[in-house]
Amino acid sequence: MTEKIILGIDEVGRGPWAGPLVVGAVILGSDFKTFPEYEQLTDSKKLTARKRETLNDLILERAAATGLGWVSAEEIDRYGLGPALKLAARRAVKQVLSQKIRFDEILIDGTINLLTDTPLADKTTLLPKADFLIKEVSAASIIAKVARDHYMADLAEKYPGYGFEKHVGYGTAAHKSTLLDLGPCPEHRKSFRPIADLLAREPSKISTNKNQTTTNKIPAKTTTTTARGQKAEQIVAEYLKTEHSHTIIARNFKTKSYEIDLISIAEPASPQKSDVAQSSAASSQKSSPSTVYFTEVKYRKSATHGSPLSAITPKKRQQIRFAAEAFLAQHPELQNYQPILAAASVSGPGFHLDAWLPLDE
């Protein structure tokens, strides 16, 4: 009898007062069962942080397909928690579907079908405690938990004083105390009762935190790469602006796990102008006003070392994708933009642009 291939789905971050909601989706595949770590997969809450990190890396590198769906605090406030859960699940499944791995059944932890009103609804089975009972759902809970924890650790640096690195947004006594002192930051869910009640009592609290930054502004990050890396990134940035009418909105965006070199928004395509555009696979791509590109830039001393694709391993591709999702979660104004991962190669002492290649189109 042919073994049934399962796509497991689980969510992390339903109850916190701050931060995003994240849904994980994983197809492990038959090969994954050969690893001794397979039997260690269980509900992420039952694992130590170190064990979660180890299993997370293995899942991202060796699972047949993985996806993460992020919904920001602002989106939770806008749509409500129930619709936000469904939105996050659909975003996670969309990533898995793009990897074109066959599956027979979808298993969701819990009692709510997050894929109702989709073509996949009939393939979906609900199972309480599935994150403990079904390895694929366990894996989904692990990658979602690790990704969200990393995001909250980054928030602790962006909004110091709240202790996000400790309580990861949950309503602890320490979190409540800092809220009373500092007021909510932009990552707090203002539709949740503790935050809403605080604002109702003290509406001035919303602007008392001096560390806040507005969520509708996209900061350009200061580069921390080497001088050669900086120059290579500038070459690619100029190419994207002149040949594809991109607007660079951020550089060197960092999460705890990864850094994205260039983030750009595509404007209506302009005519191709250079030899690079003609030789690159990107010359056939049509930019869209509703597309945001996340580009990994590789500098090589010699172009003979291969295309930028050769340096983008499956694990690295997932890291870029998760960092991109984290960026979009911080910028709800980009929620309708289609995210596209890309790689660029610059080589030689003359910093020649070899190619810019969208990976998802």
C-alpha positions in Angstrom: 0.0 0.0 0.0 1.4 3.4 -1.0 2.2 5.6 2.0 0.0 8.7 2.4 2.0 12.0 2.0 0.9 14.5 4.6 1.1 18.3 4.7 1.2 19.3 8.4 0.0 22.7 9.5 0.2 24.4 12.9 0.2 28.0 14.2 2.2 29.9 16.8 1.3 33.2 18.3 -2.5 33.1 18.6 -2.6 34.4 22.2 0.3 37.0 22.7 -0.4 40.7 23.2 2.3 41.7 20.7 4.0 40.4 17.6 2.9 38.4 14.5 0.9 35.3 14.1 2.9 32.6 12.3 1.6 29.4 10.6 4.0 26.6 9.7 3.4 24.1 6.9 5.7 21.1 6.3 5.8 18.0 4.0 8.6 15.9 5.5 8.8 13.3 2.7 9.8 9.6 3.1 13.6 10.3 3.2 13.2 12.4 6.3 12.2 9.3 8.3 15.7 7.9 7.8 17.1 10.5 10.1 17.4 9.7 13.8 15.9 13.1 14.6 12.6 12.0 13.0 11.6 10.4 16.3 12.4 13.5 18.2 9.8 15.6 16.4 7.1 16.6 18.8 5.1 19.6 20.0 7.5 22.5 19.9 6.5 23.5 23.4 7.8 20.2 24.8 11.3 20.9 23.4 14.1 23.0 24.7 15.1 26.1 22.8 18.4 24.4 21.7 16.6 21.3 20.5 14.1 23.3 18.6 16.9 25.2 16.8 18.6 21.9 15.9 15.5 20.4 14.5 14.5 23.6 12.8 17.7 23.6 10.8 17.3 20.0 9.8 13.6 20.5 8.8 14.5 23.5 6.6 17.4 21.7 5.0 16.0 18.2 4.5 12.1 18.3 4.5 10.5 17.9 1.1 8.7 21.3 1.4 8.3 24.0 4.0 6.4 27.2 4.3 5.7 30.0 6.8 2.7 32.3 6.7 3.0 35.6 8.7 0.3 37.9 9.7 1.3 41.2 11.4 -0.2 42.7 14.6 -1.7 45.4 12.4 -3.4 42.8 10.2 -4.7 41.0 13.3 -6.2 44.3 14.5 -7.7 45.0 11.1 -9.2 41.6 10.3 -9.7 39.9 13.6 -8.0 36.8 15.0 -10.1 34.2 13.2 -9.6 35.7 9.7 -5.9 36.4 10.5 -5.4 32.7 11.2 -6.9 31.7 7.9 -4.8 34.3 6.1 -1.6 33.0 7.7 -2.5 29.4 6.8 -3.2 30.3 3.2 0.1 32.2 2.9 2.0 29.2 4.3 0.3 26.7 2.0 0.9 29.0 -1.0 4.6 28.7 -0.3 4.4 24.9 -0.2 2.4 24.7 -3.4 5.0 26.8 -5.2 7.5 24.0 -4.5 5.3 21.6 -6.4 5.6 18.6 -4.0 2.7 16.2 -4.1 0.7 15.5 -1.0 -2.5 13.4 -0.3 -3.8 15.0 2.9 -3.6 18.2 5.0 -3.6 17.8 8.7 -4.2 20.8 10.9 -3.7 21.0 14.6 -7.0 22.0 16.3 -10.7 22.0 15.5 -10.9 24.9 12.9 -10.5 24.3 9.2 -8.2 27.2 8.2 -8.6 26.3 4.5 -12.4 26.5 4.2 -13.6 28.1 0.9 -10.4 26.9 -0.9 -9.9 24.0 -3.3 -7.9 22.3 -0.5 -10.8 22.2 2.0 -11.8 18.6 1.1 -8.2 17.4 1.6 -8.1 18.8 5.1 -8.4 16.8 8.3 -8.6 18.4 11.8 -6.9 16.7 14.7 -6.5 18.2 18.2 -3.0 17.6 19.6 -1.8 16.8 16.1 1.4 18.7 16.9 2.2 16.0 19.5 0.8 13.0 17.4 1.7 13.7 13.8 5.4 14.3 12.9 4.6 16.6 10.0 2.5 18.9 12.3 5.2 18.7 14.9 7.7 19.9 12.3 5.3 22.8 11.3 5.0 23.8 14.9 8.8 23.8 15.3 9.7 26.0 12.3 6.8 28.4 13.2 8.0 28.7 16.8 11.6 29.2 16.0 10.9 31.8 13.3 8.6 33.8 15.6 11.0 33.6 18.5 13.8 35.0 16.3 11.4 37.8 15.2 10.6 38.7 18.8 14.3 38.7 19.7 14.8 41.2 16.9 11.9 43.3 18.3 13.7 43.4 21.7 16.5 45.3 20.0 14.1 47.6 18.1 11.9 48.3 21.1 14.1 47.9 24.2 12.5 47.7 27.6 9.6 45.5 26.8 11.4 42.2 27.4 10.2 40.7 24.1 13.2 38.3 24.1 11.9 36.7 27.3 8.1 36.6 27.1 7.9 36.8 23.2 4.8 39.0 23.4 2.7 36.9 25.9 0.8 38.5 28.7 3.1 38.0 31.6 3.2 40.1 34.7 6.5 41.7 33.6 5.0 42.5 30.2 2.0 44.1 31.8 4.2 46.2 34.0 6.3 47.5 31.1 3.1 48.3 29.2 1.9 50.5 32.1 5.3 52.3 32.1 6.0 52.6 28.4 2.6 52.2 26.7 2.2 50.0 23.6 4.6 50.0 20.7 3.6 49.5 17.0 3.9 45.7 17.4 1.2 45.5 20.1 -2.2 44.2 19.1 -4.4 47.1 20.0 -7.6 45.1 19.5 -6.7 42.7 22.3 -8.5 43.6 25.5 -5.4 44.3 27.8 -4.1 46.8 25.2 -7.5 48.2 24.3 -8.3 48.7 28.0 -5.0 50.4 28.7 -5.5 52.8 25.8 -9.1 53.5 26.8 -7.9 54.5 30.3 -4.8 56.3 29.1 -5.0 57.2 25.4 -1.8 59.3 25.7 0.2 56.0 26.3 0.1 55.2 22.6 2.8 57.9 21.9 4.8 57.8 25.1 7.4 55.2 24.0 10.3 57.2 22.6 11.7 54.1 21.0 8.7 53.7 18.6 9.2 54.0 14.9 6.2 54.5 12.6 5.2 51.3 10.7 4.5 53.2 7.5 8.1 54.2 7.0 10.6 51.7 5.6 14.1 52.4 7.0 17.2 52.0 4.9 19.6 49.8 6.9 23.2 50.8 7.4 25.3 48.1 5.7 27.7 46.1 7.8 29.2 44.1 5.0 32.8 44.3 3.7 33.8 47.1 1.3 33.7 44.6 -1.6 30.2 43.5 -0.5 29.1 47.1 -0.3 30.3 47.9 -3.8 28.7 44.7 -5.2 25.4 45.6 -3.6 25.6 49.1 -5.0 26.3 47.7 -8.5 23.2 45.5 -8.3 21.1 48.4 -6.8 22.0 50.7 -9.7 21.2 47.9 -12.2 17.7 47.3 -10.6 17.0 51.0 -10.7 18.1 51.7 -14.2 17.2 48.5 -16.0 14.0 47.5 -14.2 12.8 50.7 -12.7 13.0 49.4 -9.1 12.9 51.5 -6.1 15.3 50.3 -3.3 13.4 50.5 0.0 15.8 48.8 2.3 19.3 47.3 2.5 20.9 44.7 4.8 17.7 43.9 6.6 18.6 41.7 9.5 16.8 39.0 11.4 18.5 36.8 14.0 18.9 34.1 11.4 19.6 35.9 8.2 20.3 39.2 6.4 18.7 40.3 3.1 21.1 42.5 1.0 18.6 44.4 -1.1 14.8 44.9 -1.0 13.2 46.7 -3.9 9.7 47.5 -5.3 9.1 47.0 -9.0 7.7 49.9 -11.0 6.3 49.5 -14.6 9.1 47.9 -16.7 11.3 50.1 -18.7 13.1 49.1 -21.9 16.2 46.9 -21.4 19.4 49.0 -22.0 22.5 47.0 -21.2 24.4 43.9 -22.3 23.9 42.5 -18.8 20.1 42.7 -19.2 20.3 40.9 -22.5 22.5 38.1 -21.2 20.7 37.7 -17.9 17.7 35.5 -17.4 16.1 38.5 -15.8 15.7 40.2 -19.2 12.6 38.2 -19.9 11.0 39.0 -16.6 8.2 41.6 -16.5 8.1 43.7 -13.4 4.9 44.5 -11.6 3.9 47.5 -9.6 2.7 45.0 -6.9 5.9 43.1 -6.6 8.6 43.4 -3.9 12.0 41.7 -4.6 14.4 40.3 -1.9 17.8 40.0 -3.5 20.8 38.1 -2.2 24.0 39.6 -3.7 27.1 37.4 -4.1 30.5 38.8 -5.0 33.0 36.4 -6.6 36.7 37.0 -7.5 36.1 35.2 -10.7 32.9 34.6 -12.8 34.0 31.0 -13.5 32.8 30.0 -10.0 29.2 29.6 -11.3 25.9 31.5 -11.3 24.4 33.0 -8.1 22.0 30.1 -8.1 24.8 27.7 -7.2 25.2 29.5 -3.8 21.5 29.5 -2.9 21.1 26.1 -1.2 17.6 25.0 -0.2 18.3 25.9 3.4 19.6 29.4 2.4 16.5 29.9 0.2 14.3 29.1 3.1 16.2 31.5 5.3 15.8 34.3 2.7 12.1 33.5 2.4 11.6 33.6 6.2 13.5 36.9 6.5 11.3 38.3 3.7 8.2 37.2 5.5 9.5 38.9 8.7 10.1 42.1 6.7 6.6 42.1 5.3 5.2 41.4 8.7 6.8 44.6 9.9 5.4 46.6 6.9 1.7 45.9 6.5 1.6 48.7 3.9 3.2 46.0 1.6 0.6 43.3 2.3 -0.7 43.3 -1.2 2.7 43.0 -2.8 3.8 39.7 -4.3 7.2 38.7 -2.7 9.9 37.4 -5.1 13.3 36.0 -4.0 16.2 36.9 -6.3 20.0 36.3 -6.5 22.6 38.4 -8.1 26.3 37.7 -9.0 29.0 40.3 -9.2 32.6 39.3 -10.1 36.1 40.3 -10.7 38.2 43.4 -9.8 36.0 45.4 -12.1 32.9 44.4 -10.3 31.1 43.1 -13.4 27.4 42.2 -12.9 27.1 38.7 -14.2 23.4 38.1 -13.7 20.3 39.0 -11.6 17.9 36.1 -11.4 14.5 36.1 -9.8 14.1 32.7 -8.2 10.3 32.5 -7.9 8.9 33.7 -11.2 
